[in-house]
């Protein structure tokens, strides 16, 4: 009898359990075509991602985007087509976070893009944006919200956009969602991984944070000291995060999931594949962009992102005739394959059109800068306080990332120019 009662109890509980699949991608940055990544050819590709999302959407999955769908200046696809792909995700994506690159072409251009969407763009701490959305599916109410990271005031210089404290905005939004009776809350970005962890530790009630902005790859893990789960899908549609939320009697009982590689095994959406092929052909023959697809040089072997960073700062130091060169690791986003390299490929690897500058500083100041870490460095093994150094870096690193106290001298060169031998 006892076994029968336990079996009946288990059957009843299982019958009331519901599992909601939630998919998330982020930092697409206009990478429509497959590319070389993590030592593998032909990764990513929006036609593959759309094929997978359509299949999963038909099975009841929710789909979210972490933002940064475009990227002015690189790749060329972004400048030529801007947000052409956004409507391809209509009726697939349920909500998107406002990323720092969404306003790259100005606020009016962004608004024209957003007007073509069936899904809302969220940002709880940005003026004029919707804070959150509640979605009801399979008898479950799911709340989703986004915040803009605390670096947005430095990154997004658009009149009319004001960014408030993300932690305070998240706390208020979570309170509102819980008051509305949601069964679970997910946050879809857009801020760096360390801020995501700090947010979870400061604001109770967030069940899952889908990472973005840092271009970080992280399998599903629980944030220390919290009940919040975290997962991040890297960049450029290399992966899609897939998390399954299991509910019983309106209570979240389990969070499972992992990263889905976007590769040839997913197949392609035929309509999107045709569009991408036609648009890429038009791009490569457009007189404004044709030179970007002309061979620049040949690499005898592939360069990882780390090797690319190390070689670039060495070239920066030599080009500027400096004692030391350094650049933020975030300036290097993609490896380079062996073989012919075009400017479009180089721009994808070095997506920011940074100027090469030189600053003269004392050893103590230089050690302070180097102690901040998160940089590729080329120079002497030890720094002496009793001498001065000519330090080559990017204008971004000097003015924003490391806030040099000295006044940088413009060399008249761009960082990409140390690879091509060309100046501006």
Secondary structure, DSSP 8 states (H G I E B T S, - for coil): -HHHHHHHHHHHHHHHEEEEEEEEE---TT--S-EEETTEEEE--HHHHHHHHHHHHHTT-EEEE-S----TTSSHHHHHHTTTTGGGGTTT-SEEE--TTTTTT-HHHHHHHHTT-SSEEE-TTBTTSB-EEEEEETTEEEEEE----TTHHHH---TT--B--HHHHHHHHHHHHHHTT-SEEEE---S-HHHHHHHHHHSTT--EEEE-SS--EEEEEE-TTSS-EEEEE-STTSEEEEEEEEEETTEEEEEEEEEEE-SGGG---HHHHHHHHHHHHHHHH-TTTGGGGSEEEEESS-B-HHHHHHHHHHHHHHHHT-SEEEEEGGG----B-SEEEEHHHHHHHS-S--EEEEEEEEHHHHHHHHHT--EEEES-SS--TTSEEEEEEEHHIIIIIS--SS--EEEEEETTHHHHS---
